[in-house]
Amino acid sequence: MTARIEHDLLGDETLPESAWYGIQTLRALRNFNITGVPIHHFSDLINTLTMVKEAAAEANYELGLLDCKKIKAIRQACQRIRDGELHDQFVVDLIQGGAGTSTNMNANEVIANLALITMGHQKGEYQYLHPNNDINKSQSTNDAYPTAARLAIVLSTQALVHSLNSIQKSLDQKADEFADILKMGRTQLQDAVPMTLGQEFKAFSVTLGEDIERIKEACTLLCEVNLGGTAIGTGLNTQRSYAAIAIEHLSRLSGLPVKSATHLIEATSDMGAFVTISSIQKRLAIKLSKICNDLRLLSSGPRAGLNEINLPAMQPGSSIMPGKINPVIPEAVNQTAFQVIGHDLTVTMAAEAGQLQLNAMEPVIVYNILNSMKMLSSAIYMLDHRCIRGITANKAHCHNQVKDSIGMITALVPYIGYDNASRIAKHALVSRSTVGEIILKEKLLDEATLNHLMSPANMTGPMEAAL
């Protein structure tokens, strides 16, 4: 295999000719082998890195800092990478020292070498187009990397929102399908008051739908970037109009409403938007886990549990117990939720760990948020397609549980009084009689009135009119 030699301030290194990255990426490969998850695991981050580099180059060209030949080659290189070329050359581990410098240089070097080939030169002939002098012109890692990371997170929310919209639609369909199935509602795992199974599934839909709006709000914060601030937000090594021009091009390239942060020094060290989106991911994870807990409870049994719904059978559940089917899809979502909650704790600690004008812990923040985004999107898709859509209801069993429950006595309190209701509930529990049988026997209500009060419409919502 042929090789090439590159030089930096630490000396010379030999790179295989197949490598499109350069010497600084090679050093990072040796230094950081933490997660085994390289940049190319997240294509959105690669794409936004090229958008930032192209936008910066466009601004530099307009300001007379890059010539026509260089800007054309940089444009072509960035577009080819966004089209899917050379993603495997983004090889640096997501967790790294240097506040993202290795990620930034990996992008600079790959873009430079691809552009050099376009210009008719060889990889590593940086005298014609340099990773730092040209690709990184008017930039620092401290503004280029977080800008790319923010936009990558925004783009990655698209898959999550799509999954949420899809599962919300599936839950709404189940709510309609189960609208007339009366069942017992429960608080503290004890019988409470009747409801419909449709109402229960509609509540699942609404709680997940709320987070779609929260994600959109967080994306607005993430689109406020510090590009043009360079090292600490002062804009050193840029021309006065550079930031505005670069952000205009970045907005065009990304299709996102990118705008400059109001105070670039503050924006360079502030992790607030990252903390916000991570918190929303945690909130969503908690909601999903709660829903999956409910699905597992509602389907428990089938003979010795609640057995109100049936989850679709995905695989045999035991190596020793024949016929056992486990709720494996909700269980997997539960575990995903636990991991996302842990990611949020990491983001919280890393966001707090910044000092003075920079937070050097941004790589672990970005790694955890992008990981959570991918995990949540996949888990929700799995829950939707391999569980929710196949759920069926045990209608007769649900109705019988309501009929036999003492929980329905709550609906009668306004008509027979709390003391009578408490006494009848206790009597029904001991005697195994139904609430209705005791009330009729004691002539507290006539049969017509009792039937009206205990109709599904009256027991699952406000009464339409007084008797």
N, C-alpha and C positions, 0 to 999 in steps of 0.2 A: 504494500500500500504506500502510495506517495504521501508526502507530508509537507507542511510549510512551517516556517518559524515566525513567530510574532514576538514583539518586545513590549514591555511596559516598565514602570518604575522599579519593579522588583527583579527584572531581568528577562531572559529569553525563555520561551516555551515552545515545544513542538506540538503542532496540532495535525491530526489526520486530515488529508485533503478532502475527505467526505464531510468534514465539519463546516457548517455555515456560520457557526458562532466563532468567537475569537478568544483571545488569551484571558480576558477577565472572566468570561463565562467558564473557561476551563478551570481557573482557580476556584471559582465558586462551586463547581462540581466536586472538587476535592475537599473543600472546606465544609460543605453543608450536605450531609446525608442523614436527614432527620426523619422525614415522613415517608420518603419514597414516592411522594406525590409531586411531580414536576409541574411547571407552568402549563404545559400542553394538556394537562388534565382538565383545564378550564379554557375552552376556546374563546369564550367571551372576553377574557382578560387579554389573550393574544390579540384579538381584533381591536380592542380599545387601545392597547398600546400602539398599534400601527396607526390608529386614528389620531392619537395625540402627536405622534411623530410626523405624520403627514400634515396635520394642521399647523404645527410649529414650522415645518418647512415652507408651507404656503405663505405664512406670515413673514418669514425671513426672506423669501423670494420677493414679495411685494415691497419689502423694505430695502431691497437691493443687496441683501447679505448672502444670497445663493444665486448662482447663475442658471440659465435655462437648462443646460445639460444636466446639472445636478438635480434640480427640482423634478424634471421629467423622470429621471431614473428612480428617485425616491418615491414619487407617485406610483410608478409601475410596481416597484417592489412591495410597497404597502398594500396595494390592491391585490397583488398575487397572493400575499400571505392571507389576506382576508378571504380570498377565494379558496383557501384551504391548503396552500402550498407551504411546506417547510414547518408545519406546526410541531413536528417531532424534533425540531432543532431548538425549541424553547425548553431547555432541559434542567434549569436550576430548580432546586427544591423550593417550595413555596415559603417554608420557614427558613429564614436566613438572617444573619447579622447585617448591619449596614443600612437599615431602614428602607430596604428595597433596591439598593444600588445594583445588586447582582441581577435582579429582574430587569431593571432599566438597561443595564449594559448588555444583557442577553438580547434584548430587542434591538438596541443600537447596532450591535455587531451583525446580527442576522440580516437586518435591513440593509446595512452598509455593504455586506458581501453580495447580497442578491442584486443590489443596485450596481455594484461594480461590474458584475457579469453582464448586466443590461448595457452598461457603457462600453463594453468590449475589453474590460480588464480582467485580472485574475483575483480570486479571493485573497484578502490580505494586503492588496496593493493600496493601502490607505492614503498614500500620497495623492491619489486622485479623488477619493471620497472617504472621509474619516468618521468613525463611529462617534467620537466626541466633538470634533470641530464642526462637523456638518449635521449628522443625524441628531445630535444632542444640543445643537446650537440654540442659544437663548433659553436653555432649560437647566434644571437641576433634577436629580432624582426626587427631591423633596416637593416638587410641584408636578412633574410628569407622572411619577408613579401613583400618588394618591388620586390624581385626576383620572387616570386609566382605571384604577381600582374602583372608584366610585361609579364610573359609567359601566364597568363590567358587572357590578352588582345590580345596577338598574336594568341592564339587558337580561341578566339572569332571572329577574323577577317575572319576566314574560312567561316562562315555562311554569312558574309557580302559580301565577294568576290564572293561566289556562287550566291547570289542574284543579284549582279551586272553583273556577266557573263550572267545570265539568262535573265535579262531585256535588256541587250545590244543585245543579240541574237534576242529577240522579236522586238526591235526597228529596227534592221537591216532587219528583215523580212518585217516589215511595209515599210521601205525605198524602198525595192525592189517592193513591191506591189503597192506603190504610185509613182513609178518612172516616169510615163508618165502623171501625173496629174499636169497641169499647174495652178499656183495660183499666187496671189500677195504677194510679200514680203513687210514687213512694218517696218518702223523705226519711233520711237516716236508716234506709233499708227496711223501713216499716211501712205497712199500708197507710196511705194518706187519703186521697180523694180520687174519684174516677177521672179519666181523661181518654182521649182517643190515641191510638197508636200513630195516627196521622199527625196529631199535634206534637207528639214526641219527635218524630222525624223532621217536622217543620222547624222545630227548635234547633235541631242539629244543623239544618240548612242556614238558618238565620245567623247563628253564632259564627259559622265559617265565612259567610258573606261579609260580615262586619270587617274582617281582616283584609279583604280585598281593598277596601277604602283606605285602611291604615297603611298598606303597602304603597299605594299610590301617593299618599301624603309624604311618606318617607323618601320616595323617589324624587320628589320636588326638592327636598333638602340635599340629596346626594348629587343633584345636578348643579349645585352651587360649588364651583371648583376654584382652586388657587393657582391655576395655570398662569404663568407670567410672574409669579412671586419668586421664582428660582429658589435659592438656598433657604432663606428664612422668611420670605414674604416681602422683602424690600424691592424686589425686581432687579437686583444687581445683574449686569451683563445683558440687559434687554434694552431695546429702544422704547420710548414712551408709549407709542401706539401698538406695540407688539401684542400685548395681552388681549386687547379688544379684537384685533385681526385674527389672532390664533383661535380665540373662543368662537368667533363667527364661523370659521372654517370647521372647527370641531363640532359645532351644532349641526352644520350641514352634513358632515360625514357620518355622524352618529344617528341623525334623525331625532335627537333628543333636545329638549329646551335647556341647553347648557348656558349658564351665565356665570359671571365672575362674582366671587364672594365679596361682600361689602368691605372687608378688611383682610388683606392677604396675610398679614403677620398672624392675626388671630386664626385664620383658616388653615395656616400651615401646621399649627400645633393642635388644633381642635379636632377631637374624635367624635363630636356629638352626633353627627349624622350616622356614623357607623354604629354607635351605641343604640340609636333609635331603631335602625333596621334590625339589628340583632335582637333587641327587646321584642319587636313585633314577631320575629321568628320564634322566640321563646313562647310568647303569648299564643301563637298559632299551634305550636307543639303541645302546649298544655291543653288546649281545647281539643285537639285531635286525640290525645291520650285519654281524656275524659270520655269522649264519644266512644272510643274503642273499649274502654272499661264497661260502658253501658251496653254495648253490643254483646260483649262476652257474658255479662250478667243476664241480659234478656234472653240469650240463647242457651243459657246453662241448663244442664240436664243430660239427655232430654227427658228422662223420667223423674229425676230427683232434683230438678232445678226449677227456674222460672218458666222456661220453655215457651215464651211468648212469640219468639221469632225463630226462624231457622236460617243459619248462615250457610252459604253454598259450601259443599264439601270440597276441599282442595287436595287433601292427601290423607292417607291413613294416619291415625293419631298416636299409635303406640306400637312398640315392638313386642309388647307382652300382652296387651289387652285387646282381644279381637273385637272389631266393630267400633272402636272408639275413634271419634272424629274431633279434632281440636280446632279452636278458633285461631288458626295460625296467622291469618292475615292481620287481624287486629293486634295480635301479640307482636308481630313484626313492627307495626306502626307504633305501638307503645315503646318499643326499644329505640326506634328512631327518635321519638320525642325525648327520651332520656338523654340521648347523645346531643341533640340540638340544645337542650337546656344546659348541658355541660359546655358546649361551645359558647353559649352566651356568657357564662361565668368567666371563661377565658378572655372573651372580648372585653368584658367589664374590667378585669384586672389589668389587661394590656392598655386599655384606654386611660386608666388612672396612672399608669407608669411613665407617662411622658414627662420630660423635664425641659423647662425653659422654652426654646423656640421650635422644638421638634419632638415628635413621639417616634422613637426608634423601633417601637414594637408593632408598627403598622403591618408587617408581613403576617404575623400570627392572627391579627384582626381580620385581614383580608382572607386568609386561608380558612378560618373558621366560618366566616359569613358565607363565602362561596360554597363551602362544604355543606353547610346547613341548607342553603338554597337548593342544591342538587338533591340532597337526601329528602327534604320535604316534598319537592316536586315528584320524585319517584315514589315515595311512600303514599302520597295522596292518590296518584294515578293507580297504584296497586290496590289501595283500599276501595277506590271507586269501581274499577273494572273487575276485580276478583272477589269483591265482597258485597258492597252496597247494591249493585245492580241485580244480584241474585238472591237477595233476601226475600223470604216468604213469611207469612204470618199464620199463627195458629189461632184463628178467629174464635172458634168455639171454646177453646181453653181460656182465652182472654176473657170472654163473656162470663164463663163460669166462675172465674176468680173474682170478678166484680160482684156477681150475684151472691157468692159465699162470703164476701168480705164485710167486715164491720165498718170499713172506711166510708161507705156511702152515708152513714149516719150524719156526717157533717152537713150534708145538703138539707137535712131535716131540722137542724138546730133552730132556725128562725120560726119554725112552726110548732115544735114540741118543747122547746127550751133546752138549755145546755144540761141541766140536771137530769131531766128525763133521758136525754140522748146519752149521757154518760152511763146511767143505770142500764139502759137497754143494750149499749155496747158491751158492757161487762156481762150482762145476762146472756147475750148471744155468744160471746166467746166461751163461756162455761158450758152452756147447754147445747152448743153446736147448732142452734136454731139460726135462721136468718133474721136480719133486722126487720125486714118487712113482715115476717110471720109474727113477731112479737108485737109490733105496732098495731097490726090488725087485731090480734088477740086482745090487746088492752084497749082497743077502740080509741086510740089517740088520733087516728086519721081514718077516713073511709078509703075504700079501695081505689076509687077513681082519683081522689086527691093524691094518694100515695103513688099511684102509677104515673101521674102527671109530674110530680116532684122528682121521681126517680127515672124519668126518661133520659135518654142519652143527651138530648139537647140541653136540658136543665142542669145535668150533673157535670157537664164539660164546659160551661161558660156562664155568663151572667143570665139571670132569668129575664125572659122577654117582658113579662108583666106580672104584677102581683096577683095572687089568687083572690 
